[in-house]
Amino acid sequence: MAARSLASLTISFGLVSVPVKIYTTVQSGTGVPFHFIHKNCGSRLRQQYFCIKEDVPVERSEMIKGFEFSKDQYVTFEPEELKELEEKGSGAVEITEFVPANRIDPIYYEKAYYVAPDKRGEKPYALLAESMRKTGRCALARWAARGKQYLVQLRAVEDGIIMQQLRYSDEVRPISDIDIERGEVKPAELELAIKLIDQISEDEFHPEKYEDAVKDRIESAIEEKVEGKEISVSPSVEEGGAGGATVIDLMEALRGSLGKVSRPKAAGAAPASATGSAAATGKSERKPPKRAVSAAPAEKRAKAGRK
C-alpha cells in the first residue's frame, strides 16, 4: 500500500521555496493494542473525570484548563483564550541556519518525518539535499503546526531528506544534574575492554538483527487465549536479592568475556536447513494475533442439536 502524506509544506531556503509533502517514518499497527475491561462482566470501560470537591462526574463541556501557581490556587483559561495563544500554522518550514550534521546530540531527537518533493518541487528539493550532503551540514528550521511552534532539523540521507523534530534546550535535563562518581580505569582493564569491543563490533547498524521479544510473547499468548488455552504463570523472582550488587573481579570478568560473547543473529533467522522465503530473507513469518470470534453461533448450533 502506498504511503499517504500527512501534510503539504513549503521549505524556505533563502529566496528558494521547496514544495514538499511529509510522511510518517513509523509503521502503523506495530503495537499490541490493549483496552481496559471490567473484570466482572467483560465490558469495555469508559474514562470519566470526577470533581474532587463535589465527588460527581464532570462532562467535557463543563471543563476548562487551569495552571496551579500556588497550592490549590489556579489561574484558569477559557478555550477561546488558549486558542488565541496558539501558533498560527502557515505550512512553512523556515530554515534559520545550517550546522554540521554531526553536532546535534541525539538526546534532542524526538519525532521524525520523511520529506518528499511535491509537484514542481523535484529540482529545488534535489538541490537542497545535495548541497547538504556536499557540505556535511544539516538545516535548523521553525515549523508551526497544531497550534505549536516546533524546532526541526532537516538532514539529507542517501535517498532524500528527513525532518527531525527536536526538543528545546529547556526540555532536556543536563547530565550534570546526575551525581556520577568517577571510577579509576587501569590501563590493563582498558586494553581488555577494547579487545572485547573489537570482538563484537560491526561497521554498520543492522536493525533487522533485533526483534521485540516481548511483543512476540504477547501475540503468542493472545493466540493461545483466543483458542481457549490456559496461560501458565511463572513464579515471581525478586530482582537483585537481599545482598545488593555482586562484587566481581573486573579483570577476571573481562578475560572470561573474551571469546565467549557473540554477535546477535538476524531476528527470526531460519535454520541452515530451512527452505522457502523465511530462510532466504532471514525474517520470521510472524502474523498478527487473530481477533476473537463470537461463540454465539456455536452455542446456538449446540442447543439446536440437543432439541
C-alpha positions, -999 to 999 in steps of 0.1 A, spaced: 0 0 0 14 34 -10 22 57 19 -2 87 25 12 121 32 4 138 64 6 174 51 19 196 23 45 221 33 69 246 18 106 247 29 120 282 27 157 281 16 168 317 12 146 330 -16 141 294 -29 108 277 -20 106 239 -20 71 224 -21 72 191 -2 50 165 15 58 148 48 52 112 57 54 93 90 85 72 95 67 47 118 48 16 106 12 17 116 -3 -11 137 30 -23 151 20 -23 187 -3 -47 206 -35 -26 215 -50 -34 249 -82 -20 263 -93 -17 299 -121 -43 306 -144 -47 336 -132 -80 352 -167 -89 364 -186 -87 331 -160 -83 304 -173 -50 291 -151 -21 279 -146 7 304 -151 44 298 -129 71 314 -146 97 335 -134 128 353 -147 135 388 -148 167 408 -127 164 439 -148 188 459 -183 176 449 -175 140 440 -196 140 409 -187 131 373 -180 162 351 -187 163 313 -161 177 290 -184 206 281 -180 218 318 -142 217 318 -117 245 315 -79 244 319 -61 259 348 -25 264 359 -16 259 396 5 289 406 3 282 443 -10 254 465 -47 248 454 -47 282 436 -53 283 399 -55 307 370 -80 294 345 -83 298 308 -114 295 285 -109 275 253 -111 308 233 -83 323 253 -60 294 247 -68 293 210 -57 329 208 -23 320 223 -17 292 198 8 295 170 -9 301 136 1 274 112 13 287 78 25 254 62 61 269 60 93 253 73 116 283 76 153 274 76 172 297 100 207 282 99 229 253 88 252 235 112 275 204 109 253 173 107 272 155 135 270 184 160 234 178 172 233 154 201 206 126 195 193 134 230 174 163 213 158 140 188 120 135 190 96 125 162 109 121 126 92 125 92 102 116 57 102 146 33 94 141 -4 91 167 -32 56 179 -41 45 190 -76 72 212 -93 94 207 -62 118 180 -76 146 203 -87 148 226 -56 144 195 -34 173 177 -51 194 209 -49 188 213 -11 195 177 -4 227 175 -25 241 208 -11 236 195 25 254 162 15 283 181 -1 288 205 29 282 179 56 256 202 71 220 200 82 194 227 84 177 240 115 142 254 109 110 265 126 77 248 118 43 258 131 16 231 133 -13 220 156 -10 253 175 26 249 185 59 260 171 85 233 166 122 233 162 132 209 134 163 195 118 164 188 80 191 163 72 200 147 39 201 109 37 210 87 7 175 87 -8 161 120 3 155 143 33 143 136 69 127 162 90 135 155 127 115 173 154 139 185 181 133 192 218 140 227 231 170 232 254 148 237 285 132 203 278 165 184 282 180 177 316 218 182 316 238 152 326 254 174 353 222 171 373 231 134 378 256 125 405 281 103 387 310 91 407 344 89 389 359 55 388 396 47 382 403 30 349 435 9 349 455 5 316 452 -33 316 415 -32 321 411 -6 293 431 -28 270 409 -59 276 377 -38 273 388 -25 239 396 -61 228 361 -71 239 346 -42 220 366 -51 188 355 -87 191 318 -79 188 320 -48 166 303 -42 133 308 -14 107 271 -9 101 239 -9 122 216 -37 110 182 -32 127 168 -65 113 190 -84 137 168 -72 166 132 -81 173 108 -72 201 107 -105 220 81 -92 245 57 -83 216 62 -119 202 53 -134 236 22 -112 240 10 -121 205 16 -158 211 -3 -155 244 -32 -138 227 -34 -166 201 -35 -192 229 -62 -174 248 -83 -169 216 -80 -207 211 -91 -213 247 -58 -224 261 -46 -217 296 -15 -195 301 10 -207 327 23 -180 350 58 -183 363 65 -177 400 78 -142 406 115 -138 412 129 -109 433 155 -89 414 188 -81 429 183 -102 461 189 -90 496 226 -88 494 227 -60 469 252 -58 440 276 -87 435 313 -77 439 333 -90 409 369 -91 398 368 -68 368 399 -82 352 386 -118 355 353 -108 341 369 -92 311 392 -121 304 362 -145 308 342 -125 284 367 -126 256 359 -155 232 325 -162 248 305 -133 236 288 -135 202 271 -111 178 233 -112 177 218 -132 149 193 -118 125 158 -117 141 137 -146 131 165 -162 111 157 -197 99 180 -228 105 205 -236 78 184 -265 66 152 -244 63 138 -236 29 115 -210 15 112 -172 18 118 -172 55 153 -187 51 161 -166 22 153 -133 38 163 -141 74 129 -127 86 103 -145 106 69 -152 92 52 -137 122 15 -130 119 -6 -106 140 -29 -122 165 -63 -131 152 -94 -114 167 -116 -134 189 -147 -148 170 -180 -147 188 -190 -180 202 -228 -173 199 -233 -192 166 -216 -223 180 -238 -222 211 -269 -219 190 -259 -249 170 -252 -269 201 -287 -260 215 -303 -270 183 -286 -304 183 -300 -311 218 -336 -303 208 
